[in-house]
Amino acid sequence: MNISADSVKELRERTGAGMMDCKKALSENSGDINKAIESLRKHGLAKAAKKASRSASEGLVCQFVSDKLIVMADVNCETDFVCKTDEFQNFVKNVTAHIAKTNPENMEALLASSMNGKKLSDIQTEMVAKIGENIGVRRFAIKKAGEGKTKTGCYVHAGSKIGVIVIFEDPSGKLSDTAARDVAMHVAAMNPTYVRKSDISKEFIAKEKEVFQAQMAEEKKPPQVMEKIIEGKLNKYLSEICLEDQIFIRDPSGKTTVAQMLKTADASVKIREFVRFQVGEGVEKKKQEA
């Protein structure tokens, strides 16, 4: 049967599939648009399943900020090219807003939730089939804002590859929005592991001490001197990975720590926690066949 160009055009617009695939689907289904869509979805889902095994090490970090809630999501794809498309960027924004609206407990609950009348997992799968890359929400964080005597600092780095949320205890209400954001910017740049040394486990400290002892094994120094050197190296290392002890990036003197900077606002200001997402961290990048 003859398939009109208008029917092919409509099917392409509704599915994002290629012209020849649309024409074939319409021919196989007697020109019925809905049946052709179902046929394409079935084939698309099969393609999507294959693509879902591929490494998605690119993507965007997005934040949704309101008076009561802050949400940050890390949504991945395979290439930076897809990151720059309106379709992917809109998907990331919509998913982040959806998380804020539905407040899912975990990733399983998020993927099972309904967004625009469809399960999010199905929407992801359809996008994989349409765009041709493995796409999906990798992780998300939900933090309450403006609760009690707390303050929040948020920052998304240019390019949306790194995002940070920092929660402060601010009993006096003297920490400025600018200072809170600057600390979030610091976390983005310096990538601390802990807030303060007291958060670090004894096991971690003991292991790091063993590393320094091994490094100094060939040194011919008295035991008491060796112990002091190792303790000095250990303390320096812990200061480098603890947010409060790091030198604040916005300090022109290069001497003021983050904790000292916060005390200039008020002695009662403390960092409660931080969340830092960087696109692709921990994801192995692999060369993929076309």
Secondary structure, DSSP 8 states (H G I E B T S, - for coil): ----HHHHHHHHHHH---HHHHHHHHHHTTT-HHHHHHHHHHHHHHHHHHHTTS---EEEEEEEE-SSEEEEEEEEES-HHHHTSHHHHHHHHHHHHHHHHH--SSHHHHHHSEETTEEHHHHHHHHHHHHSS--EEEEEEEEE-S-TTEEEEEEE-TTSSEEEEEEEE-TTS---HHHHHHHHHHHHHH--SBSSGGGS-HHHHHHHHHHHHHHTTT----HHHHHHHHHHHHHHHHHHHBGGGSB-TT-TTS--BHHHHHHHH-TT-EEEEEEEEETTTT--------
